[in-house]
Amino acid sequence: MTLTILLPDETQVKLEKRAKAIKWSVEKMAAHLLDDVLDDPTPTLEEVVARTKNLPPTLILPDKVDIRAWREALSDPPDAPDFDEEVWTRQWAAVEEEMRAITKANAIAEGLE
């Protein structure tokens, strides 16, 4: 099927950037995006209500909280003798680097870069 649509300039630029990021034609990208949206059916109101009714009950907190017990627990935290701050710092740096790479890849795929 051939379909001609008019897109705002801004939308066209985004579509072109996204297609270029993964080396697709603009037409293939547009078809892919439309296919994705059309394959994801919007639930009916009845389906949403049924899903909501089937959710597990929420946690019910007691009416009264023992503030003294909380204060004691927070003022005397458990020891962590095997915690190595240097190792943790290196591991956290690696996690942050991976998150930056994922964020950049997502931005490129979404045509934001």
DSSP file (Angstrom, degrees, kcal/mol; ACC not computed):
  #  RESIDUE AA STRUCTURE BP1 BP2  ACC     N-H-->O    O-->H-N    N-H-->O    O-->H-N    TCO  KAPPA ALPHA  PHI   PSI    X-CA   Y-CA   Z-CA
    1    1 A M              0   0    0      0, 0.0     2,-0.5     0, 0.0     0, 0.0   0.000 360.0 360.0 360.0 137.7    0.0    0.0    0.0
    2    2 A T        +     0   0    0      2,-0.0     2,-0.4     0, 0.0     0, 0.0  -0.910 360.0 178.8-106.7 133.9    1.2    3.5   -0.8
    3    3 A L        -     0   0    0     -2,-0.5     2,-0.5     2,-0.0     0, 0.0  -0.999  15.4-155.8-138.0 132.1    0.3    6.3    1.5
    4    4 A T        +     0   0    0     -2,-0.4     2,-0.3     2,-0.0    -2,-0.0  -0.936  19.2 175.7-109.2 126.8    1.2    9.9    1.3
    5    5 A I        -     0   0    0     -2,-0.5     2,-0.6     2,-0.0    -2,-0.0  -0.961  27.1-131.6-129.8 149.5    1.2   11.9    4.6
    6    6 A L        -     0   0    0     -2,-0.3    -2,-0.0     0, 0.0     0, 0.0  -0.880  27.1-169.7 -98.9 125.2    2.1   15.5    5.4
    7    7 A L        -     0   0    0     -2,-0.6     2,-0.0     2,-0.0    -2,-0.0  -0.880  28.9-106.0-113.1 145.2    4.3   15.8    8.4
    8    8 A P     >  -     0   0    0      0, 0.0     4,-2.3     0, 0.0     3,-0.4  -0.385  38.0-112.1 -60.8 149.5    5.3   19.0   10.2
    9    9 A D  H  > S+     0   0    0      1,-0.2     4,-2.4     2,-0.2     5,-0.2   0.882 117.4  54.1 -52.5 -43.0    9.0   19.9    9.5
   10   10 A E  H  > S+     0   0    0      1,-0.2     4,-2.0     2,-0.2    -1,-0.2   0.896 109.3  47.4 -61.3 -41.4   10.0   19.1   13.1
   11   11 A T  H  > S+     0   0    0     -3,-0.4     4,-2.6     2,-0.2    -1,-0.2   0.897 110.4  52.6 -67.4 -40.3    8.5   15.6   12.9
   12   12 A Q  H  X S+     0   0    0     -4,-2.3     4,-2.6     1,-0.2    -2,-0.2   0.909 108.5  50.2 -61.9 -42.3   10.1   14.9    9.6
   13   13 A V  H  X S+     0   0    0     -4,-2.4     4,-2.5     2,-0.2    -1,-0.2   0.926 111.3  48.7 -62.9 -44.6   13.5   15.9   11.0
   14   14 A K  H  X S+     0   0    0     -4,-2.0     4,-2.5     1,-0.2    -2,-0.2   0.918 112.0  49.3 -60.6 -43.7   13.0   13.6   14.0
   15   15 A L  H  X S+     0   0    0     -4,-2.6     4,-2.4     1,-0.2    -2,-0.2   0.912 111.5  48.7 -62.7 -43.3   12.0   10.7   11.7
   16   16 A E  H  X S+     0   0    0     -4,-2.6     4,-2.6     2,-0.2    -1,-0.2   0.906 111.8  49.0 -63.9 -41.8   15.0   11.3    9.5
   17   17 A K  H  X S+     0   0    0     -4,-2.5     4,-2.3     2,-0.2    94,-0.2   0.920 112.0  48.4 -64.0 -43.6   17.4   11.3   12.4
   18   18 A R  H  X S+     0   0    0     -4,-2.5     4,-0.9     2,-0.2    -2,-0.2   0.918 113.6  46.8 -64.1 -42.8   15.9    8.2   13.9
   19   19 A A  H ><>S+     0   0    0     -4,-2.4     5,-2.8     1,-0.2     3,-0.7   0.918 112.6  49.7 -64.4 -43.5   16.1    6.3   10.6
   20   20 A K  H ><5S+     0   0    0     -4,-2.6     3,-1.2     1,-0.2    -1,-0.2   0.871 101.6  63.5 -63.4 -37.0   19.7    7.5   10.0
   21   21 A A  H 3<5S+     0   0    0     -4,-2.3    -1,-0.2     1,-0.3    -2,-0.2   0.804 116.2  29.4 -60.0 -30.1   20.8    6.4   13.5
   22   22 A I  T <<5S-     0   0    0     -4,-0.9    -1,-0.3    -3,-0.7    -2,-0.2   0.189 114.9-111.1-116.8  16.9   20.0    2.8   12.6
   23   23 A K  T < 5S+     0   0    0     -3,-1.2     2,-0.3    -4,-0.2    -3,-0.2   0.900  70.5 135.8  57.9  48.1   20.7    3.0    8.9
   24   24 A W      < -     0   0    0     -5,-2.8    -1,-0.2    -6,-0.1     2,-0.1  -0.792  59.2-102.5-114.5 162.3   17.1    2.6    7.6
   25   25 A S     >  -     0   0    0     -2,-0.3     4,-2.3     1,-0.1     5,-0.2  -0.475  32.3-115.7 -75.8 158.8   15.2    4.5    5.0
   26   26 A V  H  > S+     0   0    0      1,-0.2     4,-2.6     2,-0.2     5,-0.2   0.885 117.4  53.7 -61.9 -38.0   12.7    7.1    6.3
   27   27 A E  H  > S+     0   0    0      2,-0.2     4,-2.4     1,-0.2    -1,-0.2   0.914 108.4  48.1 -64.0 -42.8    9.9    5.0    4.8
   28   28 A K  H  > S+     0   0    0      2,-0.2     4,-2.5     1,-0.2    -1,-0.2   0.908 112.7  49.1 -65.1 -40.9   11.0    1.9    6.6
   29   29 A M  H  X S+     0   0    0     -4,-2.3     4,-2.8     2,-0.2     5,-0.2   0.926 111.2  49.1 -63.9 -45.0   11.3    3.8    9.9
   30   30 A A  H  X S+     0   0    0     -4,-2.6     4,-2.5     1,-0.2     5,-0.2   0.921 112.7  47.7 -61.4 -43.8    7.8    5.3    9.4
   31   31 A A  H  X S+     0   0    0     -4,-2.4     4,-2.5     2,-0.2    -1,-0.2   0.909 112.3  50.3 -63.1 -41.8    6.3    1.9    8.7
   32   32 A H  H  X S+     0   0    0     -4,-2.5     4,-2.5     2,-0.2    -2,-0.2   0.930 111.8  46.9 -61.8 -47.0    8.0    0.4   11.7
   33   33 A L  H  X S+     0   0    0     -4,-2.8     4,-2.2     2,-0.2    -2,-0.2   0.911 113.7  47.6 -64.1 -42.8    6.8    3.1   14.0
   34   34 A L  H  X S+     0   0    0     -4,-2.5     4,-2.6    -5,-0.2    -1,-0.2   0.916 111.3  51.5 -63.2 -42.2    3.3    2.9   12.7
   35   35 A D  H  X S+     0   0    0     -4,-2.5     4,-1.8    -5,-0.2    -2,-0.2   0.908 108.9  51.3 -60.6 -43.4    3.3   -0.9   13.0
   36   36 A D  H  X S+     0   0    0     -4,-2.5     4,-0.7     1,-0.2    -1,-0.2   0.932 112.9  44.9 -58.9 -47.3    4.6   -0.6   16.6
   37   37 A V  H >< S+     0   0    0     -4,-2.2     3,-0.7     1,-0.2    -2,-0.2   0.905 114.1  48.4 -66.1 -41.7    1.8    1.7   17.6
   38   38 A L  H 3< S+     0   0    0     -4,-2.6    -1,-0.2     1,-0.2    -2,-0.2   0.750 107.5  55.7 -74.0 -22.6   -0.9   -0.2   15.8
   39   39 A D  H 3< S+     0   0    0     -4,-1.8    -1,-0.2    -5,-0.2    -2,-0.2   0.618  92.4  77.5 -81.5 -12.8    0.2   -3.6   17.4
   40   40 A D  S << S-     0   0    0     -3,-0.7    -1,-0.2    -4,-0.7     2,-0.1  -0.766  79.6-151.7-100.0  91.0   -0.1   -2.2   20.9
   41   41 A P        -     0   0    0      0, 0.0    -2,-0.1     0, 0.0    -3,-0.1  -0.341  13.2-123.3 -68.5 140.6   -3.9   -2.3   21.5
   42   42 A T        -     0   0    0      1,-0.1    -2,-0.0    -2,-0.1     2,-0.0  -0.700  32.8-119.7 -79.4 126.6   -5.4    0.3   23.9
   43   43 A P        -     0   0    0      0, 0.0    -1,-0.1     0, 0.0     2,-0.1  -0.319  24.8-115.2 -68.1 150.7   -7.2   -1.5   26.7
   44   44 A T     >  -     0   0    0      1,-0.1     4,-2.1     4,-0.0     5,-0.2  -0.332  28.7-105.9 -75.6 166.1  -10.9   -0.9   27.1
   45   45 A L  H  > S+     0   0    0      1,-0.2     4,-2.5     2,-0.2     5,-0.2   0.892 122.9  54.3 -59.3 -40.1  -12.2    0.8   30.3
   46   46 A E  H  > S+     0   0    0      1,-0.2     4,-2.5     2,-0.2    -1,-0.2   0.885 107.1  50.4 -63.0 -39.0  -13.5   -2.6   31.4
   47   47 A E  H  > S+     0   0    0      2,-0.2     4,-2.5     1,-0.2    -1,-0.2   0.899 110.7  49.2 -66.2 -40.3  -10.1   -4.2   31.0
   48   48 A V  H  X S+     0   0    0     -4,-2.1     4,-2.4     2,-0.2    -2,-0.2   0.925 112.4  47.7 -63.9 -44.4   -8.4   -1.5   33.0
   49   49 A V  H  X S+     0   0    0     -4,-2.5     4,-2.5     2,-0.2    -2,-0.2   0.913 111.9  50.3 -63.4 -42.6  -11.0   -1.8   35.8
   50   50 A A  H  X S+     0   0    0     -4,-2.5     4,-1.4     2,-0.2    -2,-0.2   0.919 111.1  48.2 -62.8 -43.3  -10.6   -5.6   35.8
   51   51 A R  H  < S+     0   0    0     -4,-2.5     4,-0.4     1,-0.2    -1,-0.2   0.913 111.8  50.5 -61.9 -41.9   -6.8   -5.3   36.0
   52   52 A T  H >< S+     0   0    0     -4,-2.4     3,-1.2     1,-0.2    -2,-0.2   0.907 108.7  51.2 -63.8 -41.9   -7.1   -2.8   38.8
   53   53 A K  H 3< S+     0   0    0     -4,-2.5    -1,-0.2     1,-0.2    -2,-0.2   0.796 107.9  54.1 -65.5 -27.3   -9.5   -5.1   40.7
   54   54 A N  T 3< S+     0   0    0     -4,-1.4    -1,-0.2    -3,-0.2    -2,-0.2   0.450  82.1 113.3 -88.7  -0.2   -7.0   -8.0   40.4
   55   55 A L  S <  S-     0   0    0     -3,-1.2     3,-0.1    -4,-0.4    -3,-0.0  -0.395  78.2-101.1 -67.6 148.6   -4.1   -6.0   41.9
   56   56 A P        -     0   0    0      0, 0.0    -1,-0.1     0, 0.0    -2,-0.0  -0.313  48.8 -88.0 -66.4 156.3   -2.8   -7.3   45.2
   57   57 A P        -     0   0    0      0, 0.0     2,-0.1     0, 0.0     3,-0.1  -0.292  47.9-108.8 -64.1 150.8   -4.0   -5.4   48.3
   58   58 A T        -     0   0    0      1,-0.1     2,-0.3    -3,-0.1    -3,-0.0  -0.395  39.3 -89.9 -77.7 157.9   -1.8   -2.5   49.3
   59   59 A L        -     0   0    0     -2,-0.1     2,-0.6     1,-0.1    -1,-0.1  -0.500  39.6-147.3 -66.9 129.1    0.3   -2.6   52.4
   60   60 A I        -     0   0    0     -2,-0.3     3,-0.1    -3,-0.1    -1,-0.1  -0.898  10.1-151.6-104.7 118.8   -1.6   -1.3   55.4
   61   61 A L        -     0   0    0     -2,-0.6     4,-0.1     1,-0.1     0, 0.0  -0.571  26.9 -98.7 -85.9 149.9    0.5    0.4   57.9
   62   62 A P        -     0   0    0      0, 0.0    -1,-0.1     0, 0.0     3,-0.0  -0.287  25.5-123.4 -65.0 154.4   -0.4    0.5   61.5
   63   63 A D  S    S+     0   0    0      1,-0.1     2,-0.4    -3,-0.1    -2,-0.0   0.852  97.9  45.3 -66.2 -34.6   -2.2    3.6   62.9
   64   64 A K  S    S-     0   0    0      2,-0.0     2,-0.4     3,-0.0    -1,-0.1  -0.925  71.5-159.1-116.6 137.0    0.4    4.1   65.5
   65   65 A V        -     0   0    0     -2,-0.4     2,-1.5    -4,-0.1     3,-0.1  -0.926  23.9-124.3-113.8 135.8    4.1    3.9   64.9
   66   66 A D     >  -     0   0    0     -2,-0.4     4,-1.9     1,-0.2     3,-0.3  -0.640  28.8-176.3 -80.1  92.6    6.6    3.4   67.7
   67   67 A I  H  > S+     0   0    0     -2,-1.5     4,-2.8     1,-0.2    -1,-0.2   0.859  79.4  58.0 -59.2 -38.4    8.8    6.5   67.2
   68   68 A R  H  > S+     0   0    0      1,-0.2     4,-2.3     2,-0.2    -1,-0.2   0.914 106.3  48.1 -60.6 -43.9   11.2    5.4   70.0
   69   69 A A  H  > S+     0   0    0     -3,-0.3     4,-2.4     2,-0.2    -1,-0.2   0.904 112.7  48.9 -64.6 -41.2   11.9    2.1   68.2
   70   70 A W  H  X S+     0   0    0     -4,-1.9     4,-2.5     2,-0.2     5,-0.2   0.933 110.7  50.4 -62.5 -45.2   12.5    3.9   64.9
   71   71 A R  H  X S+     0   0    0     -4,-2.8     4,-1.9     1,-0.2    -2,-0.2   0.908 112.1  47.5 -60.7 -42.8   14.8    6.4   66.5
   72   72 A E  H  X S+     0   0    0     -4,-2.3     4,-1.2     2,-0.2    -1,-0.2   0.922 112.2  49.1 -64.6 -44.4   16.8    3.6   68.2
   73   73 A A  H  < S+     0   0    0     -4,-2.4    -2,-0.2     1,-0.2    -1,-0.2   0.891 114.8  44.5 -63.6 -39.5   17.1    1.6   64.9
   74   74 A L  H  < S+     0   0    0     -4,-2.5    -1,-0.2     1,-0.2    -2,-0.2   0.785 111.3  52.5 -77.5 -26.8   18.2    4.6   62.9
   75   75 A S  H  < S+     0   0    0     -4,-1.9    -1,-0.2     1,-0.2    -2,-0.2   0.687 115.2  41.2 -82.8 -16.5   20.7    5.9   65.5
   76   76 A D  S  < S-     0   0    0     -4,-1.2    -1,-0.2    -3,-0.2     3,-0.1  -0.608  79.3-175.7-129.7  72.4   22.5    2.5   65.8
   77   77 A P        -     0   0    0      0, 0.0    -3,-0.1     0, 0.0    -4,-0.0  -0.295  35.9 -94.2 -68.0 154.4   22.8    1.1   62.2
   78   78 A P        -     0   0    0      0, 0.0     2,-0.1     0, 0.0    -5,-0.0  -0.337  43.2-108.8 -66.5 149.6   24.2   -2.4   61.7
   79   79 A D        -     0   0    0     -3,-0.1     3,-0.1     1,-0.1    -3,-0.0  -0.446  20.4-160.0 -76.1 152.1   27.9   -2.6   61.0
   80   80 A A    >   +     0   0    0     -2,-0.1     3,-1.6     1,-0.1    -1,-0.1  -0.662  18.3 169.0-129.4  76.3   29.2   -3.6   57.6
   81   81 A P  T 3  S+     0   0    0      0, 0.0    -1,-0.1     0, 0.0    -2,-0.0   0.748  74.7  53.1 -65.7 -24.3   32.8   -4.8   58.3
   82   82 A D  T 3  S+     0   0    0     -3,-0.1     2,-0.5     2,-0.1    -3,-0.0   0.317  78.0 120.6 -94.9  11.2   33.3   -6.3   54.8
   83   83 A F    <   -     0   0    0     -3,-1.6     2,-0.7     1,-0.0    -3,-0.1  -0.631  46.6-162.6 -78.1 123.8   32.3   -3.1   52.9
   84   84 A D     >  -     0   0    0     -2,-0.5     4,-2.5     1,-0.2     5,-0.2  -0.896   5.2-167.5-110.4 103.9   35.1   -1.9   50.7
   85   85 A E  H  > S+     0   0    0     -2,-0.7     4,-2.6     1,-0.2     5,-0.2   0.849  86.2  54.4 -61.2 -36.6   34.5    1.7   49.7
   86   86 A E  H  > S+     0   0    0      2,-0.2     4,-2.0     1,-0.2    -1,-0.2   0.927 111.0  44.6 -64.9 -45.4   37.2    1.7   47.1
   87   87 A V  H  > S+     0   0    0      1,-0.2     4,-2.6     2,-0.2    -2,-0.2   0.929 113.8  50.8 -63.6 -44.8   35.7   -1.4   45.3
   88   88 A W  H  X S+     0   0    0     -4,-2.5     4,-2.8     1,-0.2    -2,-0.2   0.906 108.2  52.5 -60.5 -41.8   32.2    0.1   45.6
   89   89 A T  H  X S+     0   0    0     -4,-2.6     4,-2.1     2,-0.2    -1,-0.2   0.903 110.8  47.0 -62.1 -42.5   33.4    3.4   44.1
   90   90 A R  H  X S+     0   0    0     -4,-2.0     4,-1.9     2,-0.2    -1,-0.2   0.925 113.6  48.2 -64.4 -44.0   34.9    1.6   41.1
   91   91 A Q  H  X S+     0   0    0     -4,-2.6     4,-2.0     1,-0.2    -2,-0.2   0.911 111.6  49.5 -63.9 -41.6   31.8   -0.5   40.6
   92   92 A W  H  X S+     0   0    0     -4,-2.8     4,-2.6     1,-0.2    -1,-0.2   0.881 107.7  54.2 -66.3 -37.2   29.5    2.5   40.9
   93   93 A A  H  X S+     0   0    0     -4,-2.1     4,-2.2     1,-0.2    -1,-0.2   0.895 108.2  50.2 -61.7 -39.6   31.6    4.4   38.3
   94   94 A A  H  X S+     0   0    0     -4,-1.9     4,-2.2     2,-0.2    -2,-0.2   0.894 110.0  50.3 -65.6 -39.6   31.2    1.5   35.9
   95   95 A V  H  X S+     0   0    0     -4,-2.0     4,-2.4     2,-0.2    -2,-0.2   0.934 110.8  48.8 -63.1 -46.1   27.4    1.6   36.5
   96   96 A E  H  X S+     0   0    0     -4,-2.6     4,-2.3     1,-0.2    -2,-0.2   0.889 110.0  51.8 -62.4 -39.2   27.3    5.3   35.8
   97   97 A E  H  X S+     0   0    0     -4,-2.2     4,-2.2     2,-0.2    -1,-0.2   0.914 110.5  48.4 -63.3 -42.6   29.3    4.9   32.6
   98   98 A E  H  X S+     0   0    0     -4,-2.2     4,-2.4     1,-0.2    -2,-0.2   0.900 110.3  51.5 -64.7 -40.2   27.0    2.2   31.4
   99   99 A M  H  X S+     0   0    0     -4,-2.4     4,-2.5     1,-0.2    -2,-0.2   0.901 109.3  50.5 -63.9 -39.6   23.9    4.4   32.2
  100  100 A R  H  X S+     0   0    0     -4,-2.3     4,-2.4     2,-0.2    -2,-0.2   0.911 110.7  49.5 -63.3 -41.2   25.5    7.3   30.2
  101  101 A A  H  X S+     0   0    0     -4,-2.2     4,-2.5     2,-0.2    -2,-0.2   0.910 112.3  47.3 -64.9 -41.9   26.1    5.0   27.2
  102  102 A I  H  X S+     0   0    0     -4,-2.4     4,-2.6     2,-0.2    -2,-0.2   0.919 111.8  50.5 -64.8 -43.6   22.5    3.8   27.3
  103  103 A T  H  X S+     0   0    0     -4,-2.5     4,-2.3     1,-0.2    -2,-0.2   0.910 111.7  47.7 -61.2 -42.8   21.2    7.3   27.6
  104  104 A K  H  X S+     0   0    0     -4,-2.4     4,-2.4     2,-0.2    -2,-0.2   0.919 111.6  49.9 -65.2 -43.6   23.2    8.4   24.6
  105  105 A A  H  X S+     0   0    0     -4,-2.5     4,-2.5     1,-0.2    -2,-0.2   0.901 111.8  48.9 -61.9 -40.5   22.1    5.4   22.5
  106  106 A N  H  X S+     0   0    0     -4,-2.6     4,-2.2     2,-0.2    -1,-0.2   0.913 110.1  51.1 -64.6 -42.1   18.5    6.2   23.4
  107  107 A A  H  <>S+     0   0    0     -4,-2.3     5,-3.2     2,-0.2     6,-0.9   0.901 111.7  47.3 -62.7 -40.7   18.9    9.8   22.5
  108  108 A I  H ><5S+     0   0    0     -4,-2.4     3,-1.3     4,-0.2   -87,-0.2   0.932 112.3  49.3 -65.6 -44.2   20.4    8.9   19.1
  109  109 A A  H 3<5S+     0   0    0     -4,-2.5    -2,-0.2     1,-0.3    -1,-0.2   0.833 112.1  48.9 -64.4 -31.7   17.7    6.4   18.4
  110  110 A E  T 3<5S-     0   0    0     -4,-2.2    -1,-0.3    -5,-0.2   -92,-0.2   0.421 116.7-114.5 -88.6   1.8   15.0    8.9   19.3
  111  111 A G  T < 5S+     0   0    0     -3,-1.3    -3,-0.2    -4,-0.3   -94,-0.1   0.742  81.5 123.3  76.1  22.0   16.6   11.5   17.1
  112  112 A L      <       0   0    0     -5,-3.2    -4,-0.2    -6,-0.2    -5,-0.1   0.617 360.0 360.0 -90.9 -13.4   17.6   13.8   19.9
  113  113 A E              0   0    0     -6,-0.9    -5,-0.2    -9,-0.1    -1,-0.1   0.328 360.0 360.0-127.8 360.0   21.3   13.8   19.0
